[in-house]
Structures are given as structure tokens and as C-alpha cells.
Amino acid sequence: MTTAIVPADDAIAFYSVQNYRVADTIGTLIRQLRLSMTRCIDAEMARHGLTDAQWGPLFLIASGRGHTAAALAQELLVNAGAMTRTLDRLEKKGLLLRRRSEEDRRVVMLEVTAEGRRAAARIPGVLASVYNAHLAGFSEAEFAALRSMLARMVANGARLQAAQAAS
């Protein structure tokens, strides 16, 4: 069986059936890194009374990047039901308010409360501290190279997804 994913013409094949070991793949390393960062972020956010599911929507609303449950669910790649439950919890904590849109009464708009703004203001500091701790020992050049390489991998992934969607 062959895969439908075709690398770019100038791509080096770093993996093959013969040398593929899950523990040595970048996918495994990225997953382990993401898990480590998530655990550290969760522990820090818990000190501020927020869970992993809650700080993302709160931060997006406070940043003006999501004003409805549907927009937040799409941005955070979660289903609408789970987002509604998260927003219920944030509302119960007094961190956000729901208001009917004046233009379309079917739409419920989200806004952070004063307490929600204070909570959201702490989020960037937590994220920066966790990311910096995971980057300990990197030089500025290494950090720039890592960001550049990850951005290139994301772009490659977008190209592959576009090709799959077109076929």
C-alpha cells in the first residue's frame, strides 16, 4: 500500500520503512514537547483558577479574536457542545458575560468581565514563562532557527492538506 502524500521534488526522505522507529520520530518528540508544555501551563493556570479548557477561550475573547461560541470552537478546534460547557463555567466564575446581539437576536455575543480581563492579563506571562523554561539553554540563533524550521513544517503541512483537498 502506498501513501497519497507526495513530498516536494527536492525533499530528502529522512524516514523509511526500514529505519522508522516511533520513539525517534519528530512526531513523537513534538507530541512529548506539547504534552510537557500543556502540563506545565495547566499547573500554572490552576494557580489562577483556570483549566486548560478555560484559559484559551478566555484569552481569545479578551484579545478580540472570538465573540461567539461558534467562532471560539472553530478557532480552538473543539466541538460546539464542549465550548458551550466551558463558557458556562467561565460565566459561572464571573469571568464572562453572554449578551444577545442587537443586530441578530439569534446570536449570543461573549464579553469578558472586569475580573475576566484581570485573569486574561495573567495568561501571557504564564505562557511566556513556560515556553522560556522549555527553551532553556537555546541561543537566540537556535531559537530563530527552530521557529523558522517549525514554520516551514507548518507550511509544508498546509501544502499537503491543500493537495489532498484538491484530489
Order of alpha helices (4+ residues) and beta strands (2+ residues): alpha-alpha-alpha-alpha-beta-beta-alpha-alpha
